[in-house]
Amino acid sequence: MSKHVKIGDWIFEVKMVRALKVEEYGKPYSAIANCNINGNSMYIDGLLTQEGESFTRDDFQSFNDFCYQIGLDQCSFHRYQNGESTTKKLSVMPPKNNNDIQSDTVIHIVK
């Protein structure tokens, strides 16, 4: 998946992604995150989960796999842990389960 596409005299570059935790698009979601991409790094910003839900290792693995698919090197996020504010910066690793990623995935505009 490319982070940019040329159409006419314009190059459109993906710089922001909205991620929804949901089984099927259009259904109610249990978490949402805005992700900003700068160079080869993505920052998970504005992560919100429903009450009682948490951001799990499996959730982060999905973000890692997305970053890997679009060719990013690093992913970071900010969180409060034990009452302290921390920023986690992690190197993007190859997916643990390549069956979860479709190599022919393209970006779709959703109305």
Sequence and secondary structure as in RCSB ss.txt:
>XXXX:A:sequence
MSKHVKIGDWIFEVKMVRALKVEEYGKPYSAIANCNINGNSMYIDGLLTQEGESFTRDDFQSFNDFCYQIGLDQC
SFHRYQNGESTTKKLSVMPPKNNNDIQSDTVIHIVK
>XXXX:A:secstr
  SEEEETTEEEE  EEEEEE SSTTS  SEEEEEEEETTEEEEEEEEE TT    HHHHHHHHHHHHHTT SEE
EEEEEETTEEEEEEEE    S GGGS TT       
